[in-house]
């Protein structure tokens, strides 16, 4: 596709756009604060054509991309496509939402002045406004999002959004399964392992069923569940696990990279012990995989009462 460029448009937009990126995010050009706005990314940019926001703006605006209420575009996210093109799939406006805009809205008088770098970190923004007295009510304790507005070099937070922590896993207690089946949706057996994982009634922590990897020989086994992160922030994966052999593991991957794990302590049949708690960070739409692994040795690793939620503290 021939990129649309007009010298007059470029000259006008240079006045509005920052001269250099103000984010340490390597994929960001300009100010990338909040969740951003999706676009089709139809253009194929060369490497030299996406070094600054000023280069990108004339092209995407000429192709119909704009902020609401005639606000200026202040940032763009560049991604490398498999076809070798650089695509711009997300753009940013001076009014943005970081996290999830749902549930109870708390309007506030913003006294803070966040820099672009500070405003891009939802967890830090949330901690700051909570310390300054904006607290969600007990019946909706999760501050899942904030509204951000930029003016005169400051990002301010005129509103916060509160909700009940949402459970992100499906069938985390294993009760809906007809043993020995698993999901989808929900937990699935890891196909790259030598023995299939299963649901069972043999060793539940609560209720009537649990998830299990059993082997009578030196074969490994695993199960996992994948979800997309609904918002940028901190997450907590909790579960009960037990084993009769060492080297069992539970953990979390984000976009295929391990971010948290724990050894499953062998405790004896039916003795699950303490709750396992794994915390990690994820960005909106990241692919989160929670998993259990049983090593290639005789015995079992079992799990039950699994949960994945956004963290509100």
ChimeraX attribute file (.defattr): number of C-alpha atoms within 10 A of each C-alpha:
attribute: neighborCount
match mode: 1-to-1
recipient: residues
	/A:1	7
	/A:2	8
	/A:3	13
	/A:4	12
	/A:5	17
	/A:6	10
	/A:7	9
	/A:8	9
	/A:9	14
	/A:10	16
	/A:11	12
	/A:12	11
	/A:13	19
	/A:14	15
	/A:15	10
	/A:16	12
	/A:17	19
	/A:18	17
	/A:19	13
	/A:20	13
	/A:21	22
	/A:22	16
	/A:23	18
	/A:24	11
	/A:25	14
	/A:26	10
	/A:27	17
	/A:28	24
	/A:29	28
	/A:30	25
	/A:31	28
	/A:32	28
	/A:33	30
	/A:34	27
	/A:35	22
	/A:36	19
	/A:37	16
	/A:38	13
	/A:39	14
	/A:40	10
	/A:41	15
	/A:42	14
	/A:43	19
	/A:44	18
	/A:45	22
	/A:46	13
	/A:47	11
	/A:48	9
	/A:49	13
	/A:50	21
	/A:51	16
	/A:52	19
	/A:53	26
	/A:54	25
	/A:55	18
	/A:56	21
	/A:57	26
	/A:58	23
	/A:59	20
	/A:60	22
	/A:61	16
	/A:62	14
	/A:63	14
	/A:64	8
	/A:65	17
	/A:66	18
	/A:67	16
	/A:68	11
	/A:69	6
	/A:70	8
	/A:71	11
	/A:72	17
	/A:73	23
	/A:74	24
	/A:75	28
	/A:76	29
	/A:77	23
	/A:78	22
	/A:79	16
	/A:80	15
	/A:81	11
	/A:82	7
	/A:83	7
	/A:84	11
	/A:85	14
	/A:86	22
	/A:87	21
	/A:88	25
	/A:89	17
	/A:90	19
	/A:91	27
	/A:92	24
	/A:93	25
	/A:94	20
	/A:95	21
	/A:96	20
	/A:97	22
	/A:98	27
	/A:99	23
	/A:100	21
	/A:101	19
	/A:102	14
	/A:103	16
	/A:104	16
	/A:105	17
	/A:106	16
	/A:107	14
	/A:108	13
	/A:109	10
	/A:110	15
	/A:111	11
	/A:112	15
	/A:113	16
	/A:114	18
	/A:115	14
	/A:116	18
	/A:117	15
	/A:118	15
	/A:119	25
	/A:120	22
	/A:121	15
	/A:122	24
	/A:123	22
	/A:124	13
	/A:125	21
	/A:126	24
	/A:127	15
	/A:128	14
	/A:129	18
	/A:130	14
	/A:131	10
	/A:132	12
	/A:133	9
	/A:134	19
	/A:135	17
	/A:136	21
	/A:137	14
	/A:138	10
	/A:139	9
	/A:140	15
	/A:141	17
	/A:142	22
	/A:143	32
	/A:144	31
	/A:145	28
	/A:146	28
	/A:147	21
	/A:148	25
	/A:149	19
	/A:150	20
	/A:151	10
	/A:152	6
	/A:153	10
	/A:154	15
	/A:155	25
	/A:156	22
	/A:157	26
	/A:158	16
	/A:159	19
	/A:160	28
	/A:161	24
	/A:162	25
	/A:163	22
	/A:164	18
	/A:165	16
	/A:166	13
	/A:167	12
	/A:168	18
	/A:169	19
	/A:170	19
	/A:171	19
	/A:172	21
	/A:173	22
	/A:174	29
	/A:175	20
	/A:176	14
	/A:177	19
	/A:178	14
	/A:179	15
	/A:180	13
	/A:181	18
	/A:182	22
	/A:183	18
	/A:184	12
	/A:185	11
	/A:186	17
	/A:187	25
	/A:188	21
	/A:189	25
	/A:190	18
	/A:191	12
	/A:192	10
	/A:193	17
	/A:194	14
	/A:195	20
	/A:196	21
	/A:197	30
	/A:198	25
	/A:199	27
	/A:200	22
	/A:201	16
	/A:202	14
	/A:203	20
	/A:204	25
	/A:205	21
	/A:206	13
	/A:207	13
	/A:208	13
	/A:209	23
	/A:210	27
	/A:211	33
	/A:212	31
	/A:213	25
	/A:214	21
	/A:215	21
	/A:216	10
	/A:217	11
	/A:218	12
	/A:219	16
	/A:220	22
	/A:221	27
	/A:222	27
	/A:223	23
	/A:224	19
	/A:225	22
	/A:226	21
	/A:227	17
	/A:228	16
	/A:229	21
	/A:230	18
	/A:231	22
	/A:232	24
	/A:233	23
	/A:234	18
	/A:235	19
	/A:236	16
	/A:237	22
	/A:238	20
	/A:239	20
	/A:240	23
	/A:241	32
	/A:242	26
	/A:243	26
	/A:244	16
	/A:245	18
	/A:246	16
	/A:247	16
	/A:248	25
	/A:249	19
	/A:250	26
	/A:251	22
	/A:252	25
	/A:253	18
	/A:254	21
	/A:255	14
	/A:256	11
	/A:257	11
	/A:258	13
	/A:259	16
	/A:260	17
	/A:261	18
	/A:262	15
	/A:263	16
	/A:264	25
	/A:265	19
	/A:266	19
	/A:267	14
	/A:268	12
	/A:269	13
	/A:270	14
	/A:271	15
	/A:272	23
	/A:273	14
	/A:274	11
	/A:275	12
	/A:276	18
	/A:277	16
	/A:278	19
	/A:279	18
	/A:280	16
	/A:281	18
	/A:282	21
	/A:283	18
	/A:284	16
	/A:285	14
	/A:286	17
	/A:287	18
	/A:288	24
	/A:289	18
	/A:290	26
	/A:291	20
	/A:292	28
	/A:293	24
	/A:294	30
	/A:295	21
	/A:296	18
	/A:297	17
	/A:298	15
	/A:299	18
	/A:300	22
	/A:301	29
	/A:302	30
	/A:303	26
	/A:304	25
	/A:305	21
	/A:306	22
	/A:307	20
	/A:308	23
	/A:309	18
	/A:310	26
	/A:311	19
	/A:312	20
	/A:313	11
